[in-house]
Amino acid sequence: MSIDELRERFDTTDRELVRLLAERFKLSRAIGEVKEQLGLPVLDAAREQLVLERVRDLASEFGVDAQDIEGVYRRVIDVSRSVQHTTVAFQGEPGAFSEEAALEFFGRAVTTCSCESFDDVFSSVAEERTRFGIVPVENSSEGSISRVYDLFMDHDVRVCGETALRIVHCLIAHRNATLGGIRRVYSHPQALGQCRSFLSHLGCELIPAYDTAGSVKMISEEPACDAGAVAGARAAELYGMKVIATGIEDSRNNYTRFFILSKRDVPPSGGDKTSIVFSVRHEPGALYAALRVLAERGVNLTKIESRPTRQQPWEYNFYLDFEGHRLEPDFDAALKSIEPYCIFVRVLGSYPKAKPVWKTL
């Protein structure tokens, strides 16, 4: 068979692949409509895991590398999920890292909705103006975003997923600007903090702003070429600006963890995590007793965070993450076992654990 004949068969196969993918996305859209009518969540991690297991088996059957096929199908699943009328609220201007995390989690075809504040993201989900929201909860360099944790006490929303994004900061300015000519740098305080070393050597004025991408948008609207902004490279593309320096963060292991917010729970996937918040009674050893009970029941804590209650001075709420789903009998019993030591216990949500993406660079 000649190369022209092989290429013709190649083209025919591609056409058939695209036709089948179009049919799959059409079915996904129909499933999304049914889910909406029944009040079911778009996210179904258990179902997605079954699909991946099935295609890995099919790959072995047809003599194709299972990991290669899984990589392709993860992207197919992303697109299938995004066509199910998914709208995600995020804080900041288009090009913000929160929007980038939403695109990575839901797929590039998802509709994103820009919000001015974290409060607006929570309200958008609680009032069902958007089906999902995404908020950062902690950075590997700067720690937890305390405002986000506080908002869980004010809004009836659930955590239905998590994702981690590698944060690569860039110094962005006008196209005719130079590194030596930058005198002012704008960005979110956490972004400025994550780039302390580079910015200190630059010797310019650091000006906090409410958003990374918003800082790029702001300097794009002023003519001065001595202003720069710290943000992601996508923000430079969106606002017609230039990346002067890239990878300016102090740590190459700079990751931000995000929560996916929804009004509805997600079912167990077999690899889950649960987040709760509780406050202990004003008795000696109450916190120790609650944590001891969890330990005795084999609950594997992955994080503990304390925040002021905002009601009485020196009183705290405790936020815990642990492995497992709240609907599993052992974990349900474990949560009930700490109630005698607590003023209240509230489950923020159970959700599939994010696939680890960090590594030493």
N, C-alpha and C positions, 0 to 999 in steps of 0.2 A: 504494500500500500504506500502510495506517494505521500510526501509531506502535505501537499495541498488537500489530498483526500482526508488525511488525519485531521487537518485544521478544520475542514468542513464538518467532520463528525464532532470535533471540539465545539464548534459554534452551535451545532444542533443541541448538544448536551447542555451548554450554557443556557440556551433559550428554554429548555425544558426545566432546568433548575430554577430559573427566575419565575417561570409560570407556576411551579409548585410552591415557591416561596410566597408569591402573591396570593395563592390560594390559602396558604397557612395563615398569612396575616389577615386575610378576610375572615377566616374562622376565628382568629383571636379577637377581632373586632366584635364579632357576633357574641362570643363568650363574654366579652366585657359588658355588652348591653344586658345580657342575662344576669351577670353578677350585680350590675347596678339595680336592676329590678328587684332582685332578691336581697339586696343590702349586703352582698358578700364583698370581701376585700379583693382588690386587684392582686395583691401579693399572695401567692400560695407556694411557699418555699418547698413544702413536702411534694407537691405535684411537680415542680420544676426539677427536684432531685430525682424523681422517678423517670422523668423524660431523659435526663442526662445519663442515668444508669442504663436505660433502654438503648440509647444511641451508642453508648460505649460497647454494649453487647453486640449491636449490629455492626459496629466497626470491626470487631474481632471476627465476626462471621464473614465479612467481605474482605478481610485481609488488609484493613486500613488501620493506621496508628490511632488507638483510642483517645490519646491525649489531643491529637490534632483535631479529631472530630468533635471532642468536647469543647475545645476552644472555639470552633466554628459555631456550635450550637448555643454556647453561652451568648454569643452576639445575636443569634437568631431569637433566643428567648428575650433578650433585652428589647429588641424591636417589637416582638409580639406583645410584650408587656406595655410598651409605650403607646401602641395603637389602641389600647383599651381605655381611651378617653381619660388619660392620666394628666392631671394638672398638679404641679408642685409649687408651693410657696417657699420663698427663701428670703433671707435678709440681705439687702444691699442692691447695688445696681447690676445690670447685666454684665457678666464677666467676673463676678465675685467668685471666690473659691467655693462658697456654698452652692452656687448654681452649677459649678463644674462638678461638684460631688453628686448633685442631683442627676446630671447628665450621665455620669459614670454608673450610677446605681440603676436608674430607670431606662437608660438608652437615649441616644441623641435625638430621637423624634419626640420626646416628651415635651409638653408645654410647661414652661416655667413662669412663675408670677412673682415679680419683684416687690418686696415689702421694705418699708423704711426701718422697721425695728423688729427685734425678736418678739416683742409683744404682738405685733401685727401678724407675724407668722402663726403664733399660737391661736390668735383670734380667728384667722382665716380658716384654720382646720376645725376649731371648736364650733364655729358657726357654719361649717360645711360650704364655705365659698370656694374652697379648693379641697380635693380629696386627700391630699398629702401636704406635709410640710417637711422641711429639712433644716436642722439647726446644729451648729457645732457644739459639742459638749466638753471636749478637752483637746489640748495640744500637747504633743510630746515634749516641747521645750518650755511652754509658758503655763502649763497646767490647765485647770478646769475653767470653764466660762460660767462664772457664778450666777449671772443673771438668768441664764437658761434654766438652771436647776430651780431657781426661785419661782419661775413661771409655771412649773408643774403644779405648784400649790394653788395657782389662780385659775387654771383652765382644765376642763374635762377633755383631755386628749390621751391617747395611748402611744407608747413607743412600739412600732411594728417592724422596725428594722434598724440596722446600723451599717455604716460603711466607713472606711478610712481612706483618706486622700493624702498622697505625698505632696507637700507644699513646697513649690519652687518659687521663690520670690525674685522679682526682676525690678531693676530701677528703670522707670519709664519716663520719657520726656518728649518734647516736641522734636520733629524730625531734624531740625537744624541745631539742636542743642548738643553740647559736649559734656563729658563727665566733669571736666575741670571747671565748667561754667555753672554747675548746679550749686545754688546757695540755699534753697529751701526744699525740704522733702516732706510730703504729706502721706499719711496712711493711717490705718487703724492702729491703735496703741499696741495690740498684740503683734502685728506685723512689724512695726518699728522695733519692738522688743526682740523679735526673732532675728533681726538683722543688726544687732548692736555693734558688732565688731566692724563690719563693712562701713556702716554709717558714721562711726566714730572717726575712722580714718578719712572719711570724706570731709569732715569738719564743717558740716552745714547745719542750718537750723531745722530741727525736727518738729513738725506740727501735726498733732493728733487729729484724725478725722473719723467719721462714723463708719467708713467702709473703704476697703482697698480699691475696688473697681470704681467706686464713686470718686475717689481721689484722682484717678486717671481722667475721668470724665470732667472733673472740675478744672484741672490744669489745661485740658484740651480746649476749654472755653475762654481761656485768657491768653493774651499774646506773648507774655513774658517767657523767655527761654531759660530763665535761671531757676525754674521750679521743676521738681521731679516728684514721682509718686512710686510707692512700693506696692506692687500687685502682681498678678499672674500674667503670663505672656498673652493670654487670650484677651485680656482687657486692652492691651496695646492694639491688637488687631481691630477690636470693636470700635475704638475711638480714634483710629487713624494716627496713633502715636508710635514712637520708636523705643525699642528696648536698648538701653545703653549698656546695661550689665545684667547678666542672668546668674541664677544660683547664688544670690548674695546672702542667703540665710546662714546663720552661724553653724548650724548642725545639718549635715546631709541626711540625718535620720529625723527629719522634721515632718511629722504627720499630724493631721487633725482627724479626730473621730467625730462622726456625725450621727445623730439620731434621726430616723424617719418617723414622722408623726402622723397619726390617723385617728379617726373616731372609733375604729373597729380593731378587734384583736386579730391576730393571725394564728392559725392552728399549729400544733407542734410539727417540726421538720425533722427531728431526730438529732439535731445539733444546735441547741438553742441556749439562750441566755435570758435571764429575767432581771429587771430593774425594779426596786422597791424603795419607798421612803417611809420612815417611821420616826416616832419620837418616844423616848423612854420615860417611865415614871420617875418622879423625883425621890428615888430611894437609893441608898448606897449599893453599888454593884449592879444596878439595873442593866446598864449597857453590856457589862461583862457577861451577865447571866443570859441575855438575849443572844449574844454572839456565841457563847458556850453551847447553848441548845442547838444552834445551827451547826456548829462544828461536830457535836455528838451525833447528829443525824447525817453526817457526811456531805453537807452542803459546801461546795467549793466556791468561796468568795473570790471574785476577781477585782473588786474595787469597793472602797468605802470612802465616803465624803461627808463632811459635816457642814451645815449651813445654819446661820442664825434663823430662829423662827420668825423674826420681825414682829413678834407679839410681846415677848418679855425679854429684857436684857439677860444675856448669858444663858439663854435656852436655845437648844439646837435640834434641828431635824437631821437625820442620818440617811444618806442615800447609799444603797448597796446594789452591786451587780453580782449575780452568781450564775453558775452554769446550771442549765436545766430549764424546763418549761413549767409555768405555774399550774398547768392542768395535769401534770404528772402526779400521781397519788402521793409519792414520797415528799414532793416539794410542797404540795398543798398541806400535808400534815406538819411539815417543818414550819411553814408560815403561821399556822394556828398555834404552834407550840411557843412562839415568842410573844403572843398577844398578852399573856398575863404580866409581862414586864413593860408593856408599851401603853402609851396614851392612845395611839392610833397606828395602824399599819395600812399602807396603800400600795397596791401593785401598779407601777407605771406601765408595765407591759412585758410580754415575753416575745422573743423575736429570734430569727436565725442569727447565729454568730457570724460576724464578718469574716471573710476569708483573709488570713494573714497576708499582708502585702509588704511589711517592713523587713528590711535586712540591712546589715552593716554595709555601707558603701565605701 
